[in-house]
Amino acid sequence: MKKVIIYSTPTCTYCKAAKEYFKENGVAYEEFDVAADQAKRAEMVEKSGQLGVPVIDIDGQIVVGYDKETVAGLLA
């Protein structure tokens, strides 16, 4: 199984959609709330160059935003 990390915030609609997709498809993931965790926010920016969420890390492949097709392809 691939390692999946999602950097998100509690109010982000696209973050919620991505997490729902993971749950529906049985994808285990680790979540970090970058609104509350400055160290994880810095890690997210270092990985993606972005402050926007979600940032999804699938085995080192970075997806900025929630693009269902891209995420599904990386999980395949």
PDB file of N, H, CA, C and O in Angstrom:
ATOM      1  N   MET A   1       0.843  -1.184   0.000  1.00  0.00           N
ATOM      2  CA  MET A   1       0.000   0.000   0.000  1.00  0.00           C
ATOM      3  C   MET A   1       0.887   1.245   0.000  1.00  0.00           C
ATOM      4  O   MET A   1       1.926   1.288   0.659  1.00  0.00           O
ATOM      5  N   LYS A   2       0.457   2.239  -0.743  1.00  0.00           N
ATOM      6  H   LYS A   2      -0.387   2.204  -1.278  1.00  0.00           H
ATOM      7  CA  LYS A   2       1.223   3.473  -0.846  1.00  0.00           C
ATOM      8  C   LYS A   2       1.018   4.341   0.391  1.00  0.00           C
ATOM      9  O   LYS A   2      -0.044   4.324   1.013  1.00  0.00           O
ATOM     10  N   LYS A   3       2.054   5.096   0.734  1.00  0.00           N
ATOM     11  H   LYS A   3       2.917   5.109   0.230  1.00  0.00           H
ATOM     12  CA  LYS A   3       1.956   6.000   1.874  1.00  0.00           C
ATOM     13  C   LYS A   3       1.314   7.296   1.412  1.00  0.00           C
ATOM     14  O   LYS A   3       1.796   7.946   0.484  1.00  0.00           O
ATOM     15  N   VAL A   4       0.214   7.666   2.071  1.00  0.00           N
ATOM     16  H   VAL A   4      -0.177   7.138   2.824  1.00  0.00           H
ATOM     17  CA  VAL A   4      -0.542   8.859   1.691  1.00  0.00           C
ATOM     18  C   VAL A   4      -0.588   9.822   2.875  1.00  0.00           C
ATOM     19  O   VAL A   4      -0.969   9.450   3.985  1.00  0.00           O
ATOM     20  N   ILE A   5      -0.195  11.055   2.617  1.00  0.00           N
ATOM     21  H   ILE A   5       0.115  11.357   1.715  1.00  0.00           H
ATOM     22  CA  ILE A   5      -0.266  12.122   3.612  1.00  0.00           C
ATOM     23  C   ILE A   5      -1.088  13.250   3.000  1.00  0.00           C
ATOM     24  O   ILE A   5      -0.884  13.613   1.842  1.00  0.00           O
ATOM     25  N   ILE A   6      -2.009  13.798   3.771  1.00  0.00           N
ATOM     26  H   ILE A   6      -2.174  13.502   4.712  1.00  0.00           H
ATOM     27  CA  ILE A   6      -2.757  14.968   3.323  1.00  0.00           C
ATOM     28  C   ILE A   6      -2.555  16.094   4.329  1.00  0.00           C
ATOM     29  O   ILE A   6      -2.771  15.934   5.530  1.00  0.00           O
ATOM     30  N   TYR A   7      -2.136  17.228   3.800  1.00  0.00           N
ATOM     31  H   TYR A   7      -1.960  17.358   2.824  1.00  0.00           H
ATOM     32  CA  TYR A   7      -2.003  18.445   4.591  1.00  0.00           C
ATOM     33  C   TYR A   7      -3.285  19.235   4.336  1.00  0.00           C
ATOM     34  O   TYR A   7      -3.611  19.539   3.189  1.00  0.00           O
ATOM     35  N   SER A   8      -4.006  19.566   5.401  1.00  0.00           N
ATOM     36  H   SER A   8      -3.741  19.319   6.333  1.00  0.00           H
ATOM     37  CA  SER A   8      -5.323  20.167   5.231  1.00  0.00           C
ATOM     38  C   SER A   8      -5.619  21.173   6.331  1.00  0.00           C
ATOM     39  O   SER A   8      -4.828  21.377   7.252  1.00  0.00           O
ATOM     40  N   THR A   9      -6.792  21.796   6.201  1.00  0.00           N
ATOM     41  H   THR A   9      -7.434  21.629   5.453  1.00  0.00           H
ATOM     42  CA  THR A   9      -7.327  22.650   7.255  1.00  0.00           C
ATOM     43  C   THR A   9      -8.762  22.206   7.517  1.00  0.00           C
ATOM     44  O   THR A   9      -9.388  21.599   6.648  1.00  0.00           O
ATOM     45  N   PRO A  10      -9.286  22.497   8.692  1.00  0.00           N
ATOM     46  CA  PRO A  10     -10.635  22.031   9.044  1.00  0.00           C
ATOM     47  C   PRO A  10     -11.747  22.590   8.160  1.00  0.00           C
ATOM     48  O   PRO A  10     -12.790  21.952   8.017  1.00  0.00           O
ATOM     49  N   THR A  11     -11.549  23.765   7.565  1.00  0.00           N
ATOM     50  H   THR A  11     -10.701  24.283   7.681  1.00  0.00           H
ATOM     51  CA  THR A  11     -12.625  24.396   6.801  1.00  0.00           C
ATOM     52  C   THR A  11     -12.511  24.193   5.288  1.00  0.00           C
ATOM     53  O   THR A  11     -13.336  24.713   4.538  1.00  0.00           O
ATOM     54  N   CYS A  12     -11.521  23.460   4.836  1.00  0.00           N
ATOM     55  H   CYS A  12     -10.850  23.037   5.446  1.00  0.00           H
ATOM     56  CA  CYS A  12     -11.247  23.302   3.408  1.00  0.00           C
ATOM     57  C   CYS A  12     -12.188  22.267   2.768  1.00  0.00           C
ATOM     58  O   CYS A  12     -12.158  21.087   3.117  1.00  0.00           O
ATOM     59  N   THR A  13     -13.008  22.724   1.840  1.00  0.00           N
ATOM     60  H   THR A  13     -13.032  23.683   1.556  1.00  0.00           H
ATOM     61  CA  THR A  13     -13.966  21.851   1.157  1.00  0.00           C
ATOM     62  C   THR A  13     -13.257  20.782   0.333  1.00  0.00           C
ATOM     63  O   THR A  13     -13.672  19.623   0.338  1.00  0.00           O
ATOM     64  N   TYR A  14     -12.196  21.158  -0.373  1.00  0.00           N
ATOM     65  H   TYR A  14     -11.859  22.100  -0.377  1.00  0.00           H
ATOM     66  CA  TYR A  14     -11.484  20.191  -1.210  1.00  0.00           C
ATOM     67  C   TYR A  14     -10.741  19.160  -0.367  1.00  0.00           C
ATOM     68  O   TYR A  14     -10.581  18.009  -0.773  1.00  0.00           O
ATOM     69  N   CYS A  15     -10.289  19.586   0.809  1.00  0.00           N
ATOM     70  H   CYS A  15     -10.419  20.521   1.139  1.00  0.00           H
ATOM     71  CA  CYS A  15      -9.653  18.637   1.738  1.00  0.00           C
ATOM     72  C   CYS A  15     -10.669  17.579   2.163  1.00  0.00           C
ATOM     73  O   CYS A  15     -10.371  16.385   2.181  1.00  0.00           O
ATOM     74  N   LYS A  16     -11.863  18.035   2.501  1.00  0.00           N
ATOM     75  H   LYS A  16     -12.106  19.006   2.486  1.00  0.00           H
ATOM     76  CA  LYS A  16     -12.918  17.103   2.914  1.00  0.00           C
ATOM     77  C   LYS A  16     -13.258  16.141   1.793  1.00  0.00           C
ATOM     78  O   LYS A  16     -13.460  14.951   2.036  1.00  0.00           O
ATOM     79  N   ALA A  17     -13.325  16.645   0.559  1.00  0.00           N
ATOM     80  H   ALA A  17     -13.162  17.612   0.362  1.00  0.00           H
ATOM     81  CA  ALA A  17     -13.626  15.783  -0.594  1.00  0.00           C
ATOM     82  C   ALA A  17     -12.531  14.738  -0.790  1.00  0.00           C
ATOM     83  O   ALA A  17     -12.827  13.575  -1.063  1.00  0.00           O
ATOM     84  N   ALA A  18     -11.281  15.139  -0.652  1.00  0.00           N
ATOM     85  H   ALA A  18     -11.041  16.084  -0.430  1.00  0.00           H
ATOM     86  CA  ALA A  18     -10.170  14.200  -0.811  1.00  0.00           C
ATOM     87  C   ALA A  18     -10.216  13.123   0.266  1.00  0.00           C
ATOM     88  O   ALA A  18     -10.038  11.942  -0.032  1.00  0.00           O
ATOM     89  N   LYS A  19     -10.452  13.517   1.507  1.00  0.00           N
ATOM     90  H   LYS A  19     -10.597  14.477   1.748  1.00  0.00           H
ATOM     91  CA  LYS A  19     -10.513  12.544   2.610  1.00  0.00           C
ATOM     92  C   LYS A  19     -11.700  11.599   2.428  1.00  0.00           C
ATOM     93  O   LYS A  19     -11.602  10.412   2.739  1.00  0.00           O
ATOM     94  N   GLU A  20     -12.804  12.114   1.934  1.00  0.00           N
ATOM     95  H   GLU A  20     -12.884  13.078   1.682  1.00  0.00           H
ATOM     96  CA  GLU A  20     -13.972  11.270   1.660  1.00  0.00           C
ATOM     97  C   GLU A  20     -13.638  10.250   0.571  1.00  0.00           C
ATOM     98  O   GLU A  20     -14.018   9.084   0.672  1.00  0.00           O
ATOM     99  N   TYR A  21     -12.937  10.684  -0.455  1.00  0.00           N
ATOM    100  H   TYR A  21     -12.628  11.632  -0.537  1.00  0.00           H
ATOM    101  CA  TYR A  21     -12.505   9.778  -1.524  1.00  0.00           C
ATOM    102  C   TYR A  21     -11.627   8.668  -0.945  1.00  0.00           C
ATOM    103  O   TYR A  21     -11.809   7.496  -1.272  1.00  0.00           O
ATOM    104  N   PHE A  22     -10.672   9.039  -0.083  1.00  0.00           N
ATOM    105  H   PHE A  22     -10.523   9.991   0.183  1.00  0.00           H
ATOM    106  CA  PHE A  22      -9.794   8.038   0.523  1.00  0.00           C
ATOM    107  C   PHE A  22     -10.616   7.029   1.323  1.00  0.00           C
ATOM    108  O   PHE A  22     -10.399   5.823   1.208  1.00  0.00           O
ATOM    109  N   LYS A  23     -11.551   7.511   2.125  1.00  0.00           N
ATOM    110  H   LYS A  23     -11.728   8.491   2.219  1.00  0.00           H
ATOM    111  CA  LYS A  23     -12.377   6.625   2.953  1.00  0.00           C
ATOM    112  C   LYS A  23     -13.214   5.696   2.089  1.00  0.00           C
ATOM    113  O   LYS A  23     -13.296   4.499   2.364  1.00  0.00           O
ATOM    114  N   GLU A  24     -13.838   6.240   1.041  1.00  0.00           N
ATOM    115  H   GLU A  24     -13.771   7.213   0.818  1.00  0.00           H
ATOM    116  CA  GLU A  24     -14.685   5.430   0.163  1.00  0.00           C
ATOM    117  C   GLU A  24     -13.897   4.340  -0.549  1.00  0.00           C
ATOM    118  O   GLU A  24     -14.443   3.287  -0.878  1.00  0.00           O
ATOM    119  N   ASN A  25     -12.619   4.591  -0.785  1.00  0.00           N
ATOM    120  H   ASN A  25     -12.175   5.446  -0.518  1.00  0.00           H
ATOM    121  CA  ASN A  25     -11.797   3.650  -1.537  1.00  0.00           C
ATOM    122  C   ASN A  25     -10.827   2.858  -0.657  1.00  0.00           C
ATOM    123  O   ASN A  25      -9.934   2.182  -1.167  1.00  0.00           O
ATOM    124  N   GLY A  26     -11.003   2.943   0.652  1.00  0.00           N
ATOM    125  H   GLY A  26     -11.729   3.492   1.066  1.00  0.00           H
ATOM    126  CA  GLY A  26     -10.193   2.154   1.570  1.00  0.00           C
ATOM    127  C   GLY A  26      -8.720   2.530   1.580  1.00  0.00           C
ATOM    128  O   GLY A  26      -7.858   1.680   1.803  1.00  0.00           O
ATOM    129  N   VAL A  27      -8.435   3.801   1.338  1.00  0.00           N
ATOM    130  H   VAL A  27      -9.135   4.491   1.157  1.00  0.00           H
ATOM    131  CA  VAL A  27      -7.048   4.272   1.313  1.00  0.00           C
ATOM    132  C   VAL A  27      -6.686   4.805   2.695  1.00  0.00           C
ATOM    133  O   VAL A  27      -7.289   5.762   3.181  1.00  0.00           O
ATOM    134  N   ALA A  28      -5.697   4.176   3.319  1.00  0.00           N
ATOM    135  H   ALA A  28      -5.207   3.399   2.924  1.00  0.00           H
ATOM    136  CA  ALA A  28      -5.207   4.661   4.612  1.00  0.00           C
ATOM    137  C   ALA A  28      -4.395   5.928   4.363  1.00  0.00           C
ATOM    138  O   ALA A  28      -3.618   6.005   3.412  1.00  0.00           O
ATOM    139  N   TYR A  29      -4.584   6.911   5.223  1.00  0.00           N
ATOM    140  H   TYR A  29      -5.215   6.849   5.996  1.00  0.00           H
ATOM    141  CA  TYR A  29      -3.845   8.160   5.052  1.00  0.00           C
ATOM    142  C   TYR A  29      -3.540   8.767   6.411  1.00  0.00           C
ATOM    143  O   TYR A  29      -4.195   8.488   7.415  1.00  0.00           O
ATOM    144  N   GLU A  30      -2.514   9.611   6.397  1.00  0.00           N
ATOM    145  H   GLU A  30      -1.982   9.837   5.581  1.00  0.00           H
ATOM    146  CA  GLU A  30      -2.143  10.377   7.575  1.00  0.00           C
ATOM    147  C   GLU A  30      -2.506  11.823   7.285  1.00  0.00           C
ATOM    148  O   GLU A  30      -2.235  12.330   6.197  1.00  0.00           O
ATOM    149  N   GLU A  31      -3.115  12.485   8.254  1.00  0.00           N
ATOM    150  H   GLU A  31      -3.335  12.073   9.138  1.00  0.00           H
ATOM    151  CA  GLU A  31      -3.583  13.854   8.042  1.00  0.00           C
ATOM    152  C   GLU A  31      -2.887  14.811   8.993  1.00  0.00           C
ATOM    153  O   GLU A  31      -2.697  14.515  10.173  1.00  0.00           O
ATOM    154  N   PHE A  32      -2.509  15.967   8.455  1.00  0.00           N
ATOM    155  H   PHE A  32      -2.663  16.208   7.497  1.00  0.00           H
ATOM    156  CA  PHE A  32      -1.932  17.017   9.273  1.00  0.00           C
ATOM    157  C   PHE A  32      -2.728  18.303   9.073  1.00  0.00           C
ATOM    158  O   PHE A  32      -2.950  18.731   7.941  1.00  0.00           O
ATOM    159  N   ASP A  33      -3.153  18.911  10.167  1.00  0.00           N
ATOM    160  H   ASP A  33      -2.972  18.563  11.087  1.00  0.00           H
ATOM    161  CA  ASP A  33      -3.883  20.175  10.148  1.00  0.00           C
ATOM    162  C   ASP A  33      -2.868  21.305  10.159  1.00  0.00           C
ATOM    163  O   ASP A  33      -2.299  21.634  11.200  1.00  0.00           O
ATOM    164  N   VAL A  34      -2.647  21.896   8.992  1.00  0.00           N
ATOM    165  H   VAL A  34      -3.109  21.629   8.146  1.00  0.00           H
ATOM    166  CA  VAL A  34      -1.619  22.931   8.886  1.00  0.00           C
ATOM    167  C   VAL A  34      -2.076  24.283   9.437  1.00  0.00           C
ATOM    168  O   VAL A  34      -1.282  25.219   9.525  1.00  0.00           O
ATOM    169  N   ALA A  35      -3.344  24.384   9.803  1.00  0.00           N
ATOM    170  H   ALA A  35      -3.990  23.624   9.731  1.00  0.00           H
ATOM    171  CA  ALA A  35      -3.812  25.601  10.474  1.00  0.00           C
ATOM    172  C   ALA A  35      -3.343  25.605  11.928  1.00  0.00           C
ATOM    173  O   ALA A  35      -3.134  26.667  12.516  1.00  0.00           O
ATOM    174  N   ALA A  36      -3.180  24.417  12.502  1.00  0.00           N
ATOM    175  H   ALA A  36      -3.350  23.555  12.025  1.00  0.00           H
ATOM    176  CA  ALA A  36      -2.816  24.303  13.915  1.00  0.00           C
ATOM    177  C   ALA A  36      -1.352  23.916  14.131  1.00  0.00           C
ATOM    178  O   ALA A  36      -0.816  24.131  15.218  1.00  0.00           O
ATOM    179  N   ASP A  37      -0.704  23.355  13.122  1.00  0.00           N
ATOM    180  H   ASP A  37      -1.140  23.181  12.238  1.00  0.00           H
ATOM    181  CA  ASP A  37       0.645  22.814  13.276  1.00  0.00           C
ATOM    182  C   ASP A  37       1.608  23.557  12.349  1.00  0.00           C
ATOM    183  O   ASP A  37       1.683  23.271  11.154  1.00  0.00           O
ATOM    184  N   GLN A  38       2.344  24.518  12.920  1.00  0.00           N
ATOM    185  H   GLN A  38       2.283  24.751  13.891  1.00  0.00           H
ATOM    186  CA  GLN A  38       3.253  25.337  12.114  1.00  0.00           C
ATOM    187  C   GLN A  38       4.378  24.525  11.493  1.00  0.00           C
ATOM    188  O   GLN A  38       4.796  24.809  10.371  1.00  0.00           O
ATOM    189  N   ALA A  39       4.872  23.521  12.204  1.00  0.00           N
ATOM    190  H   ALA A  39       4.532  23.291  13.115  1.00  0.00           H
ATOM    191  CA  ALA A  39       5.962  22.703  11.670  1.00  0.00           C
ATOM    192  C   ALA A  39       5.494  21.933  10.437  1.00  0.00           C
ATOM    193  O   ALA A  39       6.220  21.833   9.448  1.00  0.00           O
ATOM    194  N   LYS A  40       4.273  21.390  10.501  1.00  0.00           N
ATOM    195  H   LYS A  40       3.683  21.471  11.304  1.00  0.00           H
ATOM    196  CA  LYS A  40       3.734  20.642   9.355  1.00  0.00           C
ATOM    197  C   LYS A  40       3.396  21.592   8.208  1.00  0.00           C
ATOM    198  O   LYS A  40       3.510  21.217   7.041  1.00  0.00           O
ATOM    199  N   ARG A  41       2.978  22.830   8.531  1.00  0.00           N
ATOM    200  H   ARG A  41       2.885  23.135   9.479  1.00  0.00           H
ATOM    201  CA  ARG A  41       2.729  23.817   7.480  1.00  0.00           C
ATOM    202  C   ARG A  41       4.036  24.111   6.746  1.00  0.00           C
ATOM    203  O   ARG A  41       4.058  24.179   5.517  1.00  0.00           O
ATOM    204  N   ALA A  42       5.120  24.285   7.493  1.00  0.00           N
ATOM    205  H   ALA A  42       5.103  24.230   8.492  1.00  0.00           H
ATOM    206  CA  ALA A  42       6.426  24.540   6.882  1.00  0.00           C
ATOM    207  C   ALA A  42       6.859  23.340   6.029  1.00  0.00           C
ATOM    208  O   ALA A  42       7.410  23.513   4.942  1.00  0.00           O
ATOM    209  N   GLU A  43       6.610  22.137   6.524  1.00  0.00           N
ATOM    210  H   GLU A  43       6.162  21.997   7.407  1.00  0.00           H
ATOM    211  CA  GLU A  43       6.939  20.917   5.769  1.00  0.00           C
ATOM    212  C   GLU A  43       6.148  20.884   4.456  1.00  0.00           C
ATOM    213  O   GLU A  43       6.695  20.556   3.403  1.00  0.00           O
ATOM    214  N   MET A  44       4.862  21.224   4.529  1.00  0.00           N
ATOM    215  H   MET A  44       4.418  21.490   5.385  1.00  0.00           H
ATOM    216  CA  MET A  44       4.003  21.240   3.347  1.00  0.00           C
ATOM    217  C   MET A  44       4.525  22.236   2.312  1.00  0.00           C
ATOM    218  O   MET A  44       4.603  21.918   1.125  1.00  0.00           O
ATOM    219  N   VAL A  45       4.883  23.442   2.762  1.00  0.00           N
ATOM    220  H   VAL A  45       4.820  23.700   3.726  1.00  0.00           H
ATOM    221  CA  VAL A  45       5.382  24.470   1.846  1.00  0.00           C
ATOM    222  C   VAL A  45       6.701  24.030   1.229  1.00  0.00           C
ATOM    223  O   VAL A  45       6.942  24.272   0.046  1.00  0.00           O
ATOM    224  N   GLU A  46       7.558  23.386   2.018  1.00  0.00           N
ATOM    225  H   GLU A  46       7.362  23.189   2.978  1.00  0.00           H
ATOM    226  CA  GLU A  46       8.830  22.899   1.493  1.00  0.00           C
ATOM    227  C   GLU A  46       8.603  21.860   0.407  1.00  0.00           C
ATOM    228  O   GLU A  46       9.299  21.862  -0.609  1.00  0.00           O
ATOM    229  N   LYS A  47       7.635  20.970   0.611  1.00  0.00           N
ATOM    230  H   LYS A  47       7.070  20.968   1.436  1.00  0.00           H
ATOM    231  CA  LYS A  47       7.348  19.911  -0.367  1.00  0.00           C
ATOM    232  C   LYS A  47       6.687  20.459  -1.634  1.00  0.00           C
ATOM    233  O   LYS A  47       6.986  20.012  -2.741  1.00  0.00           O
ATOM    234  N   SER A  48       5.783  21.437  -1.460  1.00  0.00           N
ATOM    235  H   SER A  48       5.541  21.800  -0.561  1.00  0.00           H
ATOM    236  CA  SER A  48       4.929  21.840  -2.579  1.00  0.00           C
ATOM    237  C   SER A  48       5.212  23.232  -3.124  1.00  0.00           C
ATOM    238  O   SER A  48       4.865  23.532  -4.266  1.00  0.00           O
ATOM    239  N   GLY A  49       5.840  24.086  -2.316  1.00  0.00           N
ATOM    240  H   GLY A  49       6.122  23.843  -1.388  1.00  0.00           H
ATOM    241  CA  GLY A  49       6.007  25.470  -2.709  1.00  0.00           C
ATOM    242  C   GLY A  49       4.707  26.261  -2.630  1.00  0.00           C
ATOM    243  O   GLY A  49       4.617  27.370  -3.156  1.00  0.00           O
ATOM    244  N   GLN A  50       3.701  25.693  -1.974  1.00  0.00           N
ATOM    245  H   GLN A  50       3.773  24.791  -1.546  1.00  0.00           H
ATOM    246  CA  GLN A  50       2.368  26.282  -1.922  1.00  0.00           C
ATOM    247  C   GLN A  50       1.895  26.447  -0.491  1.00  0.00           C
ATOM    248  O   GLN A  50       2.287  25.691   0.399  1.00  0.00           O
ATOM    249  N   LEU A  51       1.039  27.454  -0.277  1.00  0.00           N
ATOM    250  H   LEU A  51       0.720  28.068  -0.999  1.00  0.00           H
ATOM    251  CA  LEU A  51       0.349  27.604   0.999  1.00  0.00           C
ATOM    252  C   LEU A  51      -1.078  27.084   0.909  1.00  0.00           C
ATOM    253  O   LEU A  51      -1.731  26.887   1.934  1.00  0.00           O
ATOM    254  N   GLY A  52      -1.572  26.861  -0.310  1.00  0.00           N
ATOM    255  H   GLY A  52      -1.042  27.021  -1.143  1.00  0.00           H
ATOM    256  CA  GLY A  52      -2.940  26.372  -0.484  1.00  0.00           C
ATOM    257  C   GLY A  52      -3.065  24.916  -0.095  1.00  0.00           C
ATOM    258  O   GLY A  52      -2.109  24.147  -0.192  1.00  0.00           O
ATOM    259  N   VAL A  53      -4.249  24.547   0.346  1.00  0.00           N
ATOM    260  H   VAL A  53      -5.026  25.172   0.425  1.00  0.00           H
ATOM    261  CA  VAL A  53      -4.531  23.164   0.710  1.00  0.00           C
ATOM    262  C   VAL A  53      -5.683  22.651  -0.140  1.00  0.00           C
ATOM    263  O   VAL A  53      -6.457  23.450  -0.666  1.00  0.00           O
ATOM    264  N   PRO A  54      -5.815  21.350  -0.287  1.00  0.00           N
ATOM    265  CA  PRO A  54      -4.936  20.335   0.269  1.00  0.00           C
ATOM    266  C   PRO A  54      -3.646  20.178  -0.536  1.00  0.00           C
ATOM    267  O   PRO A  54      -3.582  20.498  -1.723  1.00  0.00           O
ATOM    268  N   VAL A  55      -2.641  19.683   0.142  1.00  0.00           N
ATOM    269  H   VAL A  55      -2.692  19.423   1.106  1.00  0.00           H
ATOM    270  CA  VAL A  55      -1.453  19.159  -0.499  1.00  0.00           C
ATOM    271  C   VAL A  55      -1.434  17.688  -0.142  1.00  0.00           C
ATOM    272  O   VAL A  55      -1.442  17.322   1.034  1.00  0.00           O
ATOM    273  N   ILE A  56      -1.409  16.847  -1.164  1.00  0.00           N
ATOM    274  H   ILE A  56      -1.402  17.145  -2.119  1.00  0.00           H
ATOM    275  CA  ILE A  56      -1.466  15.407  -0.964  1.00  0.00           C
ATOM    276  C   ILE A  56      -0.138  14.820  -1.420  1.00  0.00           C
ATOM    277  O   ILE A  56       0.316  15.071  -2.537  1.00  0.00           O
ATOM    278  N   ASP A  57       0.474  14.040  -0.549  1.00  0.00           N
ATOM    279  H   ASP A  57       0.105  13.836   0.358  1.00  0.00           H
ATOM    280  CA  ASP A  57       1.753  13.379  -0.815  1.00  0.00           C
ATOM    281  C   ASP A  57       1.471  11.884  -0.918  1.00  0.00           C
ATOM    282  O   ASP A  57       1.101  11.242   0.065  1.00  0.00           O
ATOM    283  N   ILE A  58       1.650  11.337  -2.122  1.00  0.00           N
ATOM    284  H   ILE A  58       1.950  11.859  -2.920  1.00  0.00           H
ATOM    285  CA  ILE A  58       1.444   9.906  -2.346  1.00  0.00           C
ATOM    286  C   ILE A  58       2.794   9.321  -2.733  1.00  0.00           C
ATOM    287  O   ILE A  58       3.251   9.477  -3.865  1.00  0.00           O
ATOM    288  N   ASP A  59       3.422   8.652  -1.786  1.00  0.00           N
ATOM    289  H   ASP A  59       3.051   8.525  -0.866  1.00  0.00           H
ATOM    290  CA  ASP A  59       4.760   8.082  -1.995  1.00  0.00           C
ATOM    291  C   ASP A  59       5.736   9.088  -2.594  1.00  0.00           C
ATOM    292  O   ASP A  59       6.518   8.751  -3.484  1.00  0.00           O
ATOM    293  N   GLY A  60       5.686  10.333  -2.098  1.00  0.00           N
ATOM    294  H   GLY A  60       5.051  10.606  -1.375  1.00  0.00           H
ATOM    295  CA  GLY A  60       6.628  11.347  -2.551  1.00  0.00           C
ATOM    296  C   GLY A  60       6.165  12.138  -3.763  1.00  0.00           C
ATOM    297  O   GLY A  60       6.798  13.130  -4.126  1.00  0.00           O
ATOM    298  N   GLN A  61       5.084  11.725  -4.393  1.00  0.00           N
ATOM    299  H   GLN A  61       4.570  10.919  -4.098  1.00  0.00           H
ATOM    300  CA  GLN A  61       4.504  12.475  -5.504  1.00  0.00           C
ATOM    301  C   GLN A  61       3.539  13.500  -4.905  1.00  0.00           C
ATOM    302  O   GLN A  61       2.640  13.138  -4.146  1.00  0.00           O
ATOM    303  N   ILE A  62       3.722  14.760  -5.241  1.00  0.00           N
ATOM    304  H   ILE A  62       4.453  15.054  -5.858  1.00  0.00           H
ATOM    305  CA  ILE A  62       2.945  15.831  -4.627  1.00  0.00           C
ATOM    306  C   ILE A  62       1.816  16.281  -5.554  1.00  0.00           C
ATOM    307  O   ILE A  62       2.032  16.566  -6.732  1.00  0.00           O
ATOM    308  N   VAL A  63       0.616  16.335  -4.995  1.00  0.00           N
ATOM    309  H   VAL A  63       0.441  16.102  -4.038  1.00  0.00           H
ATOM    310  CA  VAL A  63      -0.545  16.860  -5.708  1.00  0.00           C
ATOM    311  C   VAL A  63      -1.029  18.079  -4.922  1.00  0.00           C
ATOM    312  O   VAL A  63      -1.362  17.975  -3.741  1.00  0.00           O
ATOM    313  N   VAL A  64      -1.064  19.222  -5.583  1.00  0.00           N
ATOM    314  H   VAL A  64      -0.794  19.306  -6.543  1.00  0.00           H
ATOM    315  CA  VAL A  64      -1.558  20.442  -4.955  1.00  0.00           C
ATOM    316  C   VAL A  64      -3.019  20.598  -5.364  1.00  0.00           C
ATOM    317  O   VAL A  64      -3.339  20.623  -6.552  1.00  0.00           O
ATOM    318  N   GLY A  65      -3.894  20.700  -4.382  1.00  0.00           N
ATOM    319  H   GLY A  65      -3.634  20.679  -3.417  1.00  0.00           H
ATOM    320  CA  GLY A  65      -5.321  20.721  -4.666  1.00  0.00           C
ATOM    321  C   GLY A  65      -5.840  19.291  -4.736  1.00  0.00           C
ATOM    322  O   GLY A  65      -5.080  18.334  -4.583  1.00  0.00           O
ATOM    323  N   TYR A  66      -7.126  19.157  -4.967  1.00  0.00           N
ATOM    324  H   TYR A  66      -7.744  19.934  -5.092  1.00  0.00           H
ATOM    325  CA  TYR A  66      -7.716  17.827  -5.067  1.00  0.00           C
ATOM    326  C   TYR A  66      -8.136  17.582  -6.505  1.00  0.00           C
ATOM    327  O   TYR A  66      -9.154  18.095  -6.968  1.00  0.00           O
ATOM    328  N   ASP A  67      -7.338  16.792  -7.199  1.00  0.00           N
ATOM    329  H   ASP A  67      -6.511  16.374  -6.823  1.00  0.00           H
ATOM    330  CA  ASP A  67      -7.640  16.376  -8.561  1.00  0.00           C
ATOM    331  C   ASP A  67      -7.866  14.871  -8.504  1.00  0.00           C
ATOM    332  O   ASP A  67      -6.920  14.086  -8.432  1.00  0.00           O
ATOM    333  N   LYS A  68      -9.138  14.484  -8.538  1.00  0.00           N
ATOM    334  H   LYS A  68      -9.907  15.121  -8.596  1.00  0.00           H
ATOM    335  CA  LYS A  68      -9.512  13.083  -8.342  1.00  0.00           C
ATOM    336  C   LYS A  68      -8.794  12.156  -9.319  1.00  0.00           C
ATOM    337  O   LYS A  68      -8.309  11.099  -8.917  1.00  0.00           O
ATOM    338  N   GLU A  69      -8.717  12.532 -10.585  1.00  0.00           N
ATOM    339  H   GLU A  69      -9.110  13.391 -10.912  1.00  0.00           H
ATOM    340  CA  GLU A  69      -8.088  11.671 -11.587  1.00  0.00           C
ATOM    341  C   GLU A  69      -6.592  11.495 -11.311  1.00  0.00           C
ATOM    342  O   GLU A  69      -6.062  10.390 -11.423  1.00  0.00           O
ATOM    343  N   THR A  70      -5.925  12.575 -10.955  1.00  0.00           N
ATOM    344  H   THR A  70      -6.355  13.473 -10.864  1.00  0.00           H
ATOM    345  CA  THR A  70      -4.494  12.494 -10.648  1.00  0.00           C
ATOM    346  C   THR A  70      -4.257  11.619  -9.422  1.00  0.00           C
ATOM    347  O   THR A  70      -3.374  10.762  -9.419  1.00  0.00           O
ATOM    348  N   VAL A  71      -5.055  11.844  -8.385  1.00  0.00           N
ATOM    349  H   VAL A  71      -5.773  12.540  -8.388  1.00  0.00           H
ATOM    350  CA  VAL A  71      -4.925  11.059  -7.153  1.00  0.00           C
ATOM    351  C   VAL A  71      -5.181   9.576  -7.450  1.00  0.00           C
ATOM    352  O   VAL A  71      -4.423   8.715  -7.002  1.00  0.00           O
ATOM    353  N   ALA A  72      -6.236   9.280  -8.196  1.00  0.00           N
ATOM    354  H   ALA A  72      -6.852   9.979  -8.560  1.00  0.00           H
ATOM    355  CA  ALA A  72      -6.562   7.881  -8.528  1.00  0.00           C
ATOM    356  C   ALA A  72      -5.426   7.249  -9.320  1.00  0.00           C
ATOM    357  O   ALA A  72      -5.083   6.089  -9.092  1.00  0.00           O
ATOM    358  N   GLY A  73      -4.842   7.996 -10.244  1.00  0.00           N
ATOM    359  H   GLY A  73      -5.120   8.938 -10.430  1.00  0.00           H
ATOM    360  CA  GLY A  73      -3.730   7.467 -11.035  1.00  0.00           C
ATOM    361  C   GLY A  73      -2.516   7.165 -10.192  1.00  0.00           C
ATOM    362  O   GLY A  73      -1.850   6.152 -10.405  1.00  0.00           O
ATOM    363  N   LEU A  74      -2.216   8.027  -9.236  1.00  0.00           N
ATOM    364  H   LEU A  74      -2.757   8.850  -9.063  1.00  0.00           H
ATOM    365  CA  LEU A  74      -1.054   7.804  -8.374  1.00  0.00           C
ATOM    366  C   LEU A  74      -1.293   6.647  -7.393  1.00  0.00           C
ATOM    367  O   LEU A  74      -0.344   5.998  -6.953  1.00  0.00           O
ATOM    368  N   LEU A  75      -2.547   6.397  -7.058  1.00  0.00           N
ATOM    369  H   LEU A  75      -3.318   6.925  -7.416  1.00  0.00           H
ATOM    370  CA  LEU A  75      -2.859   5.295  -6.144  1.00  0.00           C
ATOM    371  C   LEU A  75      -2.943   3.948  -6.850  1.00  0.00           C
ATOM    372  O   LEU A  75      -2.880   2.903  -6.202  1.00  0.00           O
ATOM    373  N   ALA A  76      -3.082   3.964  -8.165  1.00  0.00           N
ATOM    374  H   ALA A  76      -3.133   4.813  -8.692  1.00  0.00           H
ATOM    375  CA  ALA A  76      -3.246   2.714  -8.944  1.00  0.00           C
ATOM    376  C   ALA A  76      -1.984   1.890  -8.964  1.00  0.00           C
ATOM    377  O   ALA A  76      -1.955   0.820  -9.571  1.00  0.00           O
TER     378      ALA A  76
END
